[in-house]
Protein backbone atom coordinates (compact mmCIF):
# COMPACT_ATOMS: atom_id res chain seq x y z
CA UNK A 1 0.00 0.00 0.00
CA UNK A 2 2.86 2.37 0.82
CA UNK A 3 4.45 1.73 -2.58
CA UNK A 4 1.22 2.68 -4.35
CA UNK A 5 1.16 6.14 -2.78
CA UNK A 6 4.92 6.55 -3.15
CA UNK A 7 4.61 5.95 -6.91
CA UNK A 8 1.74 8.40 -7.20
CA UNK A 9 3.66 11.05 -5.26
CA UNK A 10 6.64 10.48 -7.55
CA UNK A 11 4.42 10.89 -10.65
CA UNK A 12 2.92 14.11 -9.27
CA UNK A 13 6.45 15.45 -8.70
CA UNK A 14 7.46 14.58 -12.27
CA UNK A 15 4.45 16.42 -13.65
CA UNK A 16 5.08 19.50 -11.53
CA UNK A 17 8.70 19.63 -12.73
CA UNK A 18 7.46 19.66 -16.35
CA UNK A 19 9.72 16.87 -17.58
CA UNK A 20 10.01 16.48 -21.37
CA UNK A 21 6.87 14.71 -22.53
CA UNK A 22 8.55 11.53 -23.89
CA UNK A 23 10.34 11.05 -20.56
CA UNK A 24 7.14 11.67 -18.59
CA UNK A 25 5.17 9.12 -20.63
CA UNK A 26 7.99 6.58 -20.40
CA UNK A 27 8.13 7.00 -16.62
CA UNK A 28 4.37 6.40 -16.41
CA UNK A 29 4.90 3.11 -18.25
CA UNK A 30 7.77 2.20 -15.94
CA UNK A 31 5.79 2.93 -12.77
CA UNK A 32 2.67 1.13 -13.95
CA UNK A 33 4.34 -1.73 -15.77
CA UNK A 34 1.80 -1.13 -18.55
CA UNK A 35 1.76 0.24 -22.10
CA UNK A 36 0.45 3.75 -22.76
CA UNK A 37 -1.33 4.56 -26.02
CA UNK A 38 -2.68 8.04 -26.87
CA UNK A 39 -5.00 8.67 -29.81
CA UNK A 40 -5.70 12.32 -30.61
CA UNK A 41 -8.56 13.91 -32.55
CA UNK A 42 -9.07 17.57 -33.53
CA UNK A 43 -5.37 18.26 -34.19
CA UNK A 44 -5.90 22.04 -34.23
CA UNK A 45 -6.84 21.96 -30.55
CA UNK A 46 -3.49 20.45 -29.58
CA UNK A 47 -1.41 22.82 -31.70
CA UNK A 48 1.41 24.37 -29.67
CA UNK A 49 0.61 22.18 -26.66
CA UNK A 50 2.44 19.17 -25.24
CA UNK A 51 0.14 16.69 -26.96
CA UNK A 52 1.53 17.91 -30.26
CA UNK A 53 4.83 16.32 -29.19
CA UNK A 54 3.52 12.84 -28.32
CA UNK A 55 6.04 10.43 -29.92
CA UNK A 56 4.59 8.31 -32.72
CA UNK A 57 5.33 5.09 -30.85
CA UNK A 58 2.44 5.94 -28.52
CA UNK A 59 -0.06 6.05 -31.41
CA UNK A 60 -0.83 2.32 -31.43
CA UNK A 61 -1.25 -0.59 -29.06
CA UNK A 62 2.09 -2.39 -29.32
CA UNK A 63 1.99 -4.96 -26.52
CA UNK A 64 2.71 -8.59 -27.32
CA UNK A 65 -0.86 -9.43 -26.34
CA UNK A 66 -2.34 -6.90 -28.78
CA UNK A 67 -0.04 -7.87 -31.62
CA UNK A 68 -1.09 -11.49 -31.22
CA UNK A 69 -4.81 -10.65 -31.12
CA UNK A 70 -4.56 -8.39 -34.17
CA UNK A 71 -3.22 -11.25 -36.28
CA UNK A 72 -6.76 -12.62 -36.51
CA UNK A 73 -9.06 -9.91 -35.10
CA UNK A 74 -7.76 -6.56 -36.37
CA UNK A 75 -11.21 -5.28 -37.32
CA UNK A 76 -12.58 -5.99 -33.85
CA UNK A 77 -9.63 -4.13 -32.32
CA UNK A 78 -10.30 -1.10 -34.52
CA UNK A 79 -14.01 -1.13 -33.67
CA UNK A 80 -13.22 -1.38 -29.95
CA UNK A 81 -10.66 1.45 -29.91
CA UNK A 82 -12.24 3.86 -32.37
CA UNK A 83 -15.95 3.25 -32.03
CA UNK A 84 -17.00 1.55 -28.79
CA UNK A 85 -14.58 3.25 -26.38
CA UNK A 86 -15.05 6.80 -27.79
CA UNK A 87 -18.83 6.42 -27.51
CA UNK A 88 -18.47 5.40 -23.85
CA UNK A 89 -15.87 8.10 -23.16
CA UNK A 90 -18.15 10.87 -24.43
CA UNK A 91 -20.65 9.94 -21.72
CA UNK A 92 -18.11 9.15 -18.98
CA UNK A 93 -15.46 11.87 -18.75
CA UNK A 94 -13.49 10.42 -15.80
CA UNK A 95 -10.89 7.65 -16.30
CA UNK A 96 -12.45 4.20 -16.11
CA UNK A 97 -11.57 0.54 -16.61
CA UNK A 98 -12.73 -1.12 -19.82
CA UNK A 99 -12.47 -4.79 -20.79
CA UNK A 100 -11.86 -5.24 -24.53
CA UNK A 101 -13.30 -7.89 -26.85
CA UNK A 102 -10.23 -10.08 -26.26
CA UNK A 103 -10.66 -10.00 -22.47
CA UNK A 104 -7.92 -7.50 -21.55
CA UNK A 105 -8.55 -4.66 -19.08
CA UNK A 106 -7.31 -1.11 -19.67
CA UNK A 107 -7.68 2.23 -17.96
CA UNK A 108 -9.34 4.58 -20.43
CA UNK A 109 -8.40 8.25 -20.07
CA UNK A 110 -10.85 10.57 -21.89
CA UNK A 111 -9.55 14.04 -22.71
CA UNK A 112 -12.70 16.14 -23.10
CA UNK A 113 -12.42 19.85 -23.68
CA UNK A 114 -15.59 21.93 -23.43
CA UNK A 115 -17.82 18.98 -24.15
CA UNK A 116 -15.78 17.54 -27.02
CA UNK A 117 -13.75 14.33 -26.98
CA UNK A 118 -10.33 15.46 -28.21
CA UNK A 119 -8.11 12.50 -27.31
CA UNK A 120 -8.15 9.17 -25.50
CA UNK A 121 -5.40 7.55 -23.46
CA UNK A 122 -5.25 3.76 -23.02
CA UNK A 123 -3.19 2.37 -20.12
CA UNK A 124 -3.01 -1.40 -20.24
CA UNK A 125 -3.32 -4.27 -20.57
CA UNK A 126 -3.90 -6.25 -17.37
CA UNK A 127 -6.42 -8.63 -15.83
CA UNK A 128 -8.59 -8.17 -12.79
CA UNK A 129 -9.56 -11.81 -12.38
CA UNK A 130 -8.24 -15.27 -13.20
CA UNK A 131 -10.99 -15.62 -15.82
CA UNK A 132 -9.12 -13.23 -18.12
CA UNK A 133 -6.18 -14.18 -20.41
CA UNK A 134 -3.45 -15.69 -18.18
CA UNK A 135 -0.57 -14.03 -20.05
CA UNK A 136 -1.65 -10.64 -18.70
CA UNK A 137 -0.45 -9.38 -15.28
CA UNK A 138 -3.03 -9.88 -12.54
CA UNK A 139 -3.85 -6.65 -10.70
CA UNK A 140 -5.48 -6.45 -7.32
CA UNK A 141 -8.32 -4.03 -6.64
CA UNK A 142 -5.84 -1.63 -5.02
CA UNK A 143 -3.47 -1.81 -7.98
CA UNK A 144 -6.34 -1.15 -10.38
CA UNK A 145 -7.32 1.84 -8.26
CA UNK A 146 -3.74 3.09 -8.53
CA UNK A 147 -3.89 2.91 -12.33
CA UNK A 148 -7.12 4.95 -12.35
CA UNK A 149 -5.53 7.62 -10.15
CA UNK A 150 -2.48 7.64 -12.44
CA UNK A 151 -4.77 8.11 -15.42
CA UNK A 152 -6.55 10.95 -13.63
CA UNK A 153 -3.25 12.75 -13.01
CA UNK A 154 -2.31 12.43 -16.67
CA UNK A 155 -5.75 13.63 -17.75
CA UNK A 156 -5.59 16.74 -15.55
CA UNK A 157 -2.05 17.49 -16.70
CA UNK A 158 -2.94 17.48 -20.40
CA UNK A 159 -6.16 19.45 -19.97
CA UNK A 160 -4.36 22.02 -17.81
CA UNK A 161 -1.76 22.47 -20.54
CA UNK A 162 -4.43 23.08 -23.17
CA UNK A 163 -6.32 25.59 -21.03
CA UNK A 164 -3.08 27.36 -20.14
CA UNK A 165 -2.17 27.57 -23.81
CA UNK A 166 -5.61 29.02 -24.58
CA UNK A 167 -5.13 31.78 -21.99
CA UNK A 168 -1.71 32.61 -23.45
CA UNK A 169 -3.25 32.89 -26.92
CA UNK A 170 -6.02 35.17 -25.63
CA UNK A 171 -3.38 37.39 -24.06
CA UNK A 172 -1.66 37.97 -27.39
CA UNK A 173 -2.65 40.30 -30.21
CA UNK A 174 -3.05 37.44 -32.69
CA UNK A 175 -6.74 37.94 -33.44
CA UNK A 176 -6.81 35.25 -36.15
CA UNK A 177 -5.57 32.65 -33.65
CA UNK A 178 -8.02 33.81 -30.97
CA UNK A 179 -10.97 33.63 -33.35
CA UNK A 180 -10.25 30.21 -34.82
CA UNK A 181 -9.32 28.61 -31.50
CA UNK A 182 -12.46 29.90 -29.82
CA UNK A 183 -14.66 28.57 -32.60
CA UNK A 184 -12.94 25.18 -32.83
CA UNK A 185 -13.21 24.63 -29.10
CA UNK A 186 -16.87 25.58 -28.96
CA UNK A 187 -18.27 24.15 -32.19
CA UNK A 188 -20.40 21.60 -30.34
CA UNK A 189 -22.31 24.43 -28.66
CA UNK A 190 -22.92 26.33 -31.94
CA UNK A 191 -21.22 29.59 -30.84
CA UNK A 192 -22.76 32.85 -32.02
CA UNK A 193 -21.11 36.07 -33.09
CA UNK A 194 -22.24 37.51 -29.75
CA UNK A 195 -20.32 34.72 -27.95
CA UNK A 196 -17.20 35.53 -29.95
CA UNK A 197 -17.58 39.25 -29.22
CA UNK A 198 -17.64 38.51 -25.48
CA UNK A 199 -14.54 36.34 -25.83
CA UNK A 200 -12.66 39.08 -27.68
CA UNK A 201 -13.99 41.89 -25.48
CA UNK A 202 -15.39 43.90 -28.39
CA UNK A 203 -18.82 44.81 -29.73
CA UNK A 204 -20.76 42.38 -31.93
CA UNK A 205 -20.29 44.65 -34.91
CA UNK A 206 -16.55 44.90 -34.34
CA UNK A 207 -16.30 41.11 -33.91
CA UNK A 208 -17.91 40.62 -37.31
CA UNK A 209 -15.47 43.04 -38.92
CA UNK A 210 -12.50 41.33 -37.21
CA UNK A 211 -13.52 37.91 -38.53
CA UNK A 212 -13.70 39.29 -42.08
CA UNK A 213 -10.43 41.20 -41.74
CA UNK A 214 -8.49 38.28 -40.25
CA UNK A 215 -9.89 35.35 -42.25
CA UNK A 216 -11.42 36.78 -45.40
CA UNK A 217 -14.69 35.05 -44.52
CA UNK A 218 -17.88 36.04 -42.78
CA UNK A 219 -18.52 34.60 -39.33
CA UNK A 220 -21.06 32.10 -40.72
CA UNK A 221 -18.72 31.02 -43.52
CA UNK A 222 -15.80 30.51 -41.15
CA UNK A 223 -17.86 28.54 -38.63
CA UNK A 224 -19.23 26.26 -41.35
CA UNK A 225 -15.75 25.69 -42.79
CA UNK A 226 -14.39 24.73 -39.36
CA UNK A 227 -17.34 22.39 -38.83
CA UNK A 228 -16.61 20.57 -42.07
CA UNK A 229 -12.87 20.42 -41.27
CA UNK A 230 -13.58 18.85 -37.87
CA UNK A 231 -16.17 16.46 -39.32
CA UNK A 232 -13.73 15.27 -41.98
CA UNK A 233 -11.03 14.66 -39.37
CA UNK A 234 -13.39 12.63 -37.20
CA UNK A 235 -14.66 10.65 -40.19
CA UNK A 236 -11.04 9.93 -41.10
CA UNK A 237 -9.67 9.13 -37.66
CA UNK A 238 -12.52 7.54 -35.75
CA UNK A 239 -15.38 5.12 -36.19
CA UNK A 240 -17.87 7.27 -34.32
CA UNK A 241 -21.29 7.21 -35.92
CA UNK A 242 -22.12 9.99 -38.35
CA UNK A 243 -24.87 11.13 -35.97
CA UNK A 244 -22.35 11.52 -33.13
CA UNK A 245 -19.94 13.38 -35.38
CA UNK A 246 -22.69 15.74 -36.50
CA UNK A 247 -23.50 16.61 -32.88
CA UNK A 248 -19.80 17.02 -32.04
CA UNK A 249 -19.44 19.75 -34.65
CA UNK A 250 -22.63 21.56 -33.71
CA UNK A 251 -25.32 20.11 -36.00
CA UNK A 252 -28.36 19.21 -33.91
CA UNK A 253 -30.28 18.36 -37.07
CA UNK A 254 -28.49 15.32 -38.50
CA UNK A 255 -30.42 15.46 -41.78
CA UNK A 256 -29.24 19.04 -42.29
CA UNK A 257 -25.67 17.87 -41.65
CA UNK A 258 -26.00 15.21 -44.36
CA UNK A 259 -27.34 17.75 -46.87
CA UNK A 260 -24.74 20.43 -46.02
CA UNK A 261 -21.85 17.95 -46.11
CA UNK A 262 -22.93 16.56 -49.47
CA UNK A 263 -23.27 20.06 -50.90
CA UNK A 264 -19.78 20.94 -49.64
CA UNK A 265 -17.93 17.77 -50.72
CA UNK A 266 -20.10 16.16 -53.38
CA UNK A 267 -20.33 13.05 -51.22
CA UNK A 268 -22.41 11.93 -48.26
CA UNK A 269 -20.49 11.60 -44.96
CA UNK A 270 -20.47 7.81 -45.35
CA UNK A 271 -19.19 8.00 -48.92
CA UNK A 272 -16.50 10.52 -47.95
CA UNK A 273 -15.37 8.28 -45.08
CA UNK A 274 -15.10 5.24 -47.36
CA UNK A 275 -13.19 7.18 -50.02
CA UNK A 276 -10.73 9.01 -47.76
CA UNK A 277 -9.97 6.84 -44.76
CA UNK A 278 -6.74 4.85 -44.68
CA UNK A 279 -6.79 1.53 -42.87
CA UNK A 280 -6.93 2.59 -39.23
CA UNK A 281 -4.57 1.14 -36.67
CA UNK A 282 -5.64 0.09 -33.20
C-alpha positions, 0 to 999 in steps of 0.5 A: 500500500505504501508503494502505491502512494509513493509511486503516485507522489513520484508521478505528481512530482514529475508532472510539476517539474514539467519533464520532457513529454517523452520522458514523462510518458515513459516513466508512467509506463515504468511505474505502472508496468503497462503500455500507454497509447494516446489517440488524438482527434481535432489536431488544431486543438493540440497545436502548440501544446504538449500533446503535439509532441507525443512520440509516434510510438504511442499512437498504437497498441504495441503490446505482445498481447495486442499484436497477437490478437490483431493477427486474426481480429484486427477489425474488432480491435479497430471497432473497440478502440475507435468506435466503442470506447469513444462512444463510452468516453463521451458519456463518462469523462473520468478515467475508467476501466474497460475490458476489450473484446479479447478479455484485456482490461485497460484504464481509459483516459478521456480528454474532453475539452468543453464537451468535445472528446479530443483525445483518449489515453489507453493504459493497459493491458492487465487482468482483474480476475483469473478468468481473463487471459493468463498471459496478462499481469493480474492486478489487485483491486488496489493496484487497479485503483492506482492505475485509475488515479495515475490516469486521472493525473495524466488527464488533468495534466494534459487538460491544464496544458491546453487551457493554459495555452488558450489563456496565453493565446487570448493574451496575445494580439493574434486575433486570427488565432483567438478567433479560430481557437475559440470557434474550434473549441466551442463548435459543439455548442454552436457559438454565435457572433455575440459569444465571440464578441464577449470572448474578444472583449469587443462589440458584436459589430466589431467582432464581425469586422474582425472575422472578415479582416483576419480570415477573409470570410464572414462569421457564418462562412468561417464557422461552417468551414471549421465544422466541415474540417472537424467532421472530416477529421473525425470521419477519417480518424474515428469510427464514431457514428455519423450522428455523433460526429454531427452533434460534435461539430454543432449540428443538432439536425443530422439530416441538415448535416447530411445535406450540407456535407454533401453540398460541400464535398459532393459526397455523403459523410459515409461515402466521404469516409469510405473514399478518404480513410486509410486503414486505421490502426488500433 
